[in-house]
Amino acid sequence: MIFAIDRSGIVGEDGPTHQGLFDISFLRHIPNLIVMSPKDGEELRMMIEFAIKHNGPSAIRYPRGKVPETSMRVPEITMGTSEIIRQGTDIALIAVGNSVIPAVRASEKLREVGISAAVVNARFIKPLDENMLISISSQIPKLMTIEENVLQGGFGSAVLEFLNNSETTNSRIKMLGIPDRFIEQGNPERLREKYGLDENGIFNAALSFVKEPSLIN
């Protein structure tokens, strides 16, 4: 069975209760359900093919609107594997769904100010790419998760839960997402700007995070 969940993330002018900002939180607790979110149209197509072949239930969440045009390659999708788009040493931007492309653009701005930012396209919300998380958290001092979902019970929460239980990381973690409330309807780009989820918002949050001391005395 495949659950195709459109209107994920910030939707636009369908009314405040129609924003797709809660589905990660109410899907990821269901046993045996695979949850995926593509960065672009080609990855969506590949996820559908993967879900058809998978012997079990899958959910694919994707945004409303025009498919973004990118020249980014799409590696083969295997169970619970992410895609490392860019290597870095100062901070890792771990993004899901339509937050991936803004994260890539933010990383380019960070590079211009001397900050080396890795970018990870999570692809799988459940199961998480645990090997990637252990590896990247052992090498990079600061991790930032990015999602168009409420922070409570979302993708960032899943990452925090795993890393806390793994006891293998000294990285600091910051979560970017939607606060615990219904947000107003409006132009999606303006809403992303307001809630700090466009490329400038991600850039500014990452820049401030990198500048914070790693240890608090």
C-alpha positions as CSV (number, residue, x, y, z in Angstrom):
1,M,0.0,0.0,0.0
2,I,1.3,3.5,-0.9
3,F,0.1,6.6,0.7
4,A,0.7,9.5,-1.6
5,I,0.6,12.7,0.5
6,D,0.4,15.8,-1.5
7,R,0.5,19.4,-0.1
8,S,3.3,18.6,2.3
9,G,4.9,21.5,4.1
10,I,4.0,25.1,3.5
11,V,1.1,25.1,1.0
12,G,-0.1,28.6,0.4
13,E,-3.5,30.1,0.3
14,D,-5.8,27.1,1.1
15,G,-6.4,28.3,4.6
16,P,-4.4,27.9,7.8
17,T,-5.7,24.5,8.6
18,H,-4.6,23.2,5.2
19,Q,-0.9,23.6,5.6
20,G,0.9,20.3,5.4
21,L,2.9,20.8,8.6
22,F,1.9,17.8,10.7
23,D,2.2,14.7,8.6
24,I,5.7,13.7,9.6
25,S,4.6,13.8,13.3
26,F,1.6,11.6,12.8
27,L,3.2,9.2,10.4
28,R,6.6,8.4,11.9
29,H,5.2,6.6,15.0
30,I,3.3,3.9,13.0
31,P,5.2,0.6,13.0
32,N,6.4,-0.8,9.7
33,L,5.5,2.3,7.7
34,I,8.2,3.6,5.4
35,V,8.1,7.5,5.2
36,M,9.9,9.3,2.3
37,S,10.1,12.8,1.1
38,P,11.7,13.8,-2.3
39,K,13.8,16.9,-3.1
40,D,12.5,17.1,-6.7
41,G,10.3,15.5,-9.3
42,E,12.8,12.9,-10.5
43,E,13.4,11.7,-6.9
44,L,9.6,11.5,-6.4
45,R,9.3,9.3,-9.5
46,M,12.1,7.0,-8.1
47,M,10.4,6.9,-4.7
48,I,7.2,5.8,-6.3
49,E,9.0,3.0,-8.1
50,F,10.8,2.0,-4.8
51,A,7.4,2.0,-3.0
52,I,5.8,-0.2,-5.6
53,K,8.5,-2.8,-5.2
54,H,8.6,-2.6,-1.4
55,N,6.7,-5.4,0.3
56,G,4.9,-3.3,2.9
57,P,3.2,0.1,3.4
58,S,4.9,3.3,2.3
59,A,4.1,7.0,2.6
60,I,5.6,9.6,0.2
61,R,5.1,13.3,1.1
62,Y,5.5,15.9,-1.6
63,P,4.7,19.6,-1.9
64,R,2.0,21.3,-3.9
65,G,3.1,23.4,-6.9
66,K,5.5,23.4,-9.8
67,V,8.2,20.8,-9.7
68,P,11.6,22.5,-9.1
69,E,14.0,22.4,-12.0
70,T,17.4,21.2,-10.9
71,S,20.4,19.6,-12.5
72,M,21.1,17.6,-9.4
73,R,21.7,13.9,-9.8
74,V,19.4,11.4,-8.1
75,P,21.3,8.3,-6.8
76,E,19.6,5.0,-6.6
77,I,17.2,4.7,-3.7
78,T,17.8,1.9,-1.3
79,M,16.1,1.4,2.0
80,G,16.9,4.0,4.7
81,T,19.7,5.7,2.8
82,S,20.3,9.4,2.5
83,E,22.1,11.4,-0.2
84,I,25.2,13.5,0.7
85,I,25.0,16.3,-1.7
86,R,27.9,18.4,-0.4
87,Q,30.8,17.6,2.0
88,G,31.7,20.0,4.8
89,T,33.5,20.3,8.0
90,D,32.0,23.2,10.1
91,I,28.3,22.3,10.0
92,A,26.0,19.8,8.4
93,L,22.6,20.8,7.0
94,I,20.4,17.7,7.1
95,A,17.3,18.6,5.2
96,V,14.2,16.8,4.1
97,G,11.8,17.2,1.1
98,N,11.5,20.7,-0.3
99,S,13.9,22.1,2.3
100,V,16.8,20.4,0.5
101,I,17.3,22.9,-2.4
102,P,17.1,26.0,-0.1
103,A,19.7,24.2,2.1
104,V,22.0,23.7,-0.9
105,R,21.7,27.4,-1.8
106,A,22.3,28.4,1.8
107,S,25.5,26.3,1.8
108,E,26.8,28.2,-1.2
109,K,26.3,31.5,0.7
110,L,28.0,30.0,3.8
111,R,31.0,29.0,1.6
112,E,31.3,32.7,0.5
113,V,31.8,33.7,4.1
114,G,34.3,31.0,4.8
115,I,32.1,28.3,6.4
116,S,32.2,24.8,5.1
117,A,28.7,23.3,5.2
118,A,27.9,19.7,4.4
119,V,24.4,19.2,2.9
120,V,22.5,15.9,3.3
121,N,19.2,15.1,1.6
122,A,17.6,12.8,4.2
123,R,15.2,11.2,1.7
124,F,13.9,8.7,4.4
125,I,12.2,10.1,7.4
126,K,11.6,6.5,8.6
127,P,13.8,4.5,8.7
128,L,16.5,7.1,9.3
129,D,19.9,6.7,7.7
130,E,21.5,5.7,11.0
131,N,25.0,5.0,9.6
132,M,25.1,8.5,8.0
133,L,24.0,10.2,11.3
134,I,26.6,8.3,13.3
135,S,29.3,9.1,10.8
136,I,28.5,12.8,10.2
137,S,28.0,13.5,14.0
138,S,31.4,12.0,14.7
139,Q,33.1,14.3,12.2
140,I,31.2,17.6,12.2
141,P,30.7,19.6,15.5
142,K,27.3,21.1,14.6
143,L,24.2,19.6,12.9
144,M,21.1,21.4,11.8
145,T,18.0,19.6,10.7
146,I,15.6,21.5,8.4
147,E,12.0,20.6,7.7
148,E,8.6,22.1,6.7
149,N,6.8,20.4,9.6
150,V,6.1,21.3,13.2
151,L,9.2,20.7,15.4
152,Q,7.2,18.5,17.8
153,G,7.6,14.9,16.7
154,G,9.0,15.9,13.4
155,F,12.2,14.9,11.5
156,G,14.5,16.8,13.8
157,S,12.9,15.0,16.8
158,A,13.7,11.7,15.1
159,V,17.3,12.6,14.6
160,L,17.6,13.8,18.2
161,E,16.0,10.7,19.6
162,F,18.4,8.4,17.6
163,L,21.6,10.3,18.4
164,N,20.6,10.5,22.1
165,N,20.1,6.8,22.3
166,S,23.2,6.0,20.2
167,E,25.5,7.8,22.7
168,T,28.0,8.2,19.9
169,T,28.0,12.0,19.3
170,N,29.5,15.1,20.7
171,S,27.8,17.3,18.1
172,R,25.4,20.1,19.0
173,I,22.1,20.0,17.2
174,K,19.7,22.7,16.1
175,M,16.3,22.2,14.6
176,L,14.7,24.4,12.0
177,G,11.0,24.0,11.4
178,I,7.5,25.3,12.2
179,P,6.6,26.5,15.8
180,D,3.8,24.8,17.8
181,R,0.9,26.6,16.2
182,F,-1.2,26.9,13.1
183,I,0.4,29.3,10.7
184,E,-1.5,31.7,8.5
185,Q,-2.2,31.2,4.8
186,G,-0.2,33.2,2.3
187,N,2.3,33.1,-0.5
188,P,4.6,30.1,0.2
189,E,7.8,32.0,-0.5
190,R,6.8,34.8,1.9
191,L,5.9,32.3,4.5
192,R,9.2,30.5,4.2
193,E,10.9,33.8,4.6
194,K,8.9,34.7,7.7
195,Y,9.6,31.4,9.4
196,G,13.2,31.3,8.4
197,L,13.0,28.3,6.0
198,D,14.1,29.9,2.8
199,E,17.8,30.0,1.8
200,N,18.4,33.3,3.6
201,G,16.8,32.0,6.8
202,I,18.8,28.8,6.7
203,F,22.0,30.8,6.0
204,N,21.4,33.1,8.9
205,A,20.5,30.3,11.3
206,A,23.5,28.3,10.3
207,L,25.8,31.3,10.5
208,S,24.7,32.1,14.0
209,F,24.9,28.5,15.1
210,V,28.5,28.1,13.8
211,K,29.5,31.2,15.7
212,E,28.2,29.9,19.0
213,P,30.8,28.3,21.2
214,S,30.8,24.6,21.0
215,L,31.0,24.2,24.8
216,I,29.3,26.3,27.5
217,N,31.4,27.0,30.5
